[in-house]
């Protein structure tokens, strides 16, 4: 698929915010626990600009994807920060700093859900097959369908609900569908040819359902957002566990696949991008807490062992575990990227 400027901007902004918020969690808790933070950067690569406030350098880097912060004493051999070094702090404080990144990703998702509920209310698809949006350059748009059209029949078969319409489209890849619809109360006819979407793994027409709006109070939005975060988190953890146990197909998306999903959401609108950001933010938080060396969860696990033993693991063992962790991540990334290319070009 080709990427427009809007899609590219959406991809950069979403990736940037997710990683930046994650690093901000580490930064804030490091400061609160008295650790010395030498640098907090927005982006990666060569430094474009920066200023020093107190002991911390705040910089903007050339590659606008996420950011990082440099906490003194993350390496046990670094003695420059004295009792303000990361390694010199109590285990429980280091644990807080490590999990804070994932916690901020979960918090971001919660805030976004609450904001959407409060500002937009609950959107419920209408019963009839009414088009709430039509994406440019997609089959429905090329067939002349527009927002507000109501699908009433396909190939002479009556369509009464959105579910019936979606079911017809889903299994009609490459087929010519004779679509009868209502526009401003007048009947019209067009031919629609759904196309197979490799990301969704089904035929699609490039439309979204019309919805009804139910207002949500501020207090209700906070409660409903918490319930949604819990539900999404539970669903994702269950899926990960299922993949590990082999009961769920390991259908992974790497950076290319995620970028494609964000780009497709950008074609629909800002709320679709926010919905994808919510899912990705929770996913990033969960993945980072897996007990795999080189991830925050692996780091937390070694701190947990240190708390039980009363002393840290040896530097050599830590280096070896980090090497194994990076190797596992590279293998997983290769597998996910291979699936991305399979979906795009297979």
Order of alpha helices (4+ residues) and beta strands (2+ residues): alpha-beta-beta-alpha-beta-beta-alpha-beta-beta-alpha-beta-beta-beta-beta-beta-beta-alpha-alpha-alpha-alpha-alpha
